[in-house]
Amino acid sequence: MAPERNGTVPPGVQVPDAPITLSTASVYPEKAPSAFELASLLGYDGVEVMVATDAVSQDLNVLRRLSDYHEMPIMSIHAPCLLLTQRVWGRDPWGKLQRSKEVAEELGAGVVVVHPPFRWQREYAREFMDGLARMQDETDVIFAVENMFPVRARGTEVGMYSPAWNPLDLDAPSVTLDLSHTAVSGTDALGLAAELGDRLRHVHLADGIGIANRDEHLVPGRGNQPCAEMLERLAEDGYRGHIVLEVNTRRAADRTERTEDLAEALAFARLHLATSSPTWEVTPGGEVSRRSGG
């Protein structure tokens, strides 16, 4: 039986205080309002806004109204740092991060997700870590740098990100770990999480098979990434960051199928974000008692 976050938790099971939220990217090609609607319908704990070409995702006032109407808190903001969002909120990468920070502060979001710079953003790349540290000193909002992946052409790795696509090589103080990206890069997701330790502040939960250059963002459990093991490990460690379902539902035939995919993703996360507690035990007769020394 899976534990219920706001209900009865079975004896011997502990669930960390980590919200499970839905990325607005998970409803594409539907727009951001659909993410708030489905998150509320399915019982997610909040929403991550992927700032994209969708005008609603860029509008502070509309986002606030959606959050209030659906009673869905906005927990994090994904800065517009994709190739297709290079013109969103201007072309200056520092301006994008500043705007993301301001929107996060206004909406009460605790995290801004940011990608490493593209290699052609030379000045931005050169100042990235120092500039990010300066911005971090100005706010309580966490800038969590996301792990990306190398691009391969005819078997040769092409440097797309600078200084690096791996946050370990950047020595980023706060990191977003994306399990679809670990699939593409061939990275050991559990090993990366262990190396990051307390720097792991945010998780994009998705799956992947590991096809070169294909960022799949499958529903957890449909690929080969250790999604279940990752959640169980986080539960054991008492993780208190965010778990964000950032999955690709663009191939869903209709709203019903998309809703089913997002419900399955949430159920997977709820099921596995739990661990057996060493404090309690259930006797063969069904009685619950504290273990000796607990």
Salt bridges, closest charged atoms under 4 A:
ASP17 OD1 - ARG5 NH2 3.33
ASP17 OD2 - ARG240 NH2 3.69
GLU30 OE1 - ARG255 NH2 2.65
GLU30 OE2 - ARG258 NH1 2.88
GLU37 OE2 - ARG255 NH1 3.48
ASP45 OD2 - ARG5 NE 3.22
ASP45 OD2 - ARG270 NH1 3.46
GLU48 OE1 - HIS202 NE2 2.71
GLU48 OE2 - HIS204 NE2 2.84
GLU105 OE2 - LYS101 NZ 3.42
GLU106 OE1 - ARG64 NH2 3.44
GLU146 OE1 - HIS78 NE2 3.34
GLU146 OE1 - HIS115 NE2 2.96
GLU146 OE2 - HIS181 ND1 3.53
GLU146 OE2 - HIS204 ND1 2.99
ASP171 OD1 - ARG199 NH1 3.46
ASP178 OD2 - HIS181 NE2 3.65
ASP178 OD2 - HIS204 ND1 3.46
ASP178 OD2 - HIS217 NE2 3.79
ASP215 OD2 - HIS181 NE2 3.02
ASP215 OD2 - HIS217 NE2 3.15
GLU232 OE2 - HIS272 ND1 3.09
GLU246 OE1 - HIS204 ND1 3.51
GLU246 OE1 - HIS217 ND1 3.59
ASP261 OD1 - ARG222 NH2 3.01
GLU264 OE1 - ARG222 NH2 2.72
GLU281 OE1 - ARG291 NE 3.80
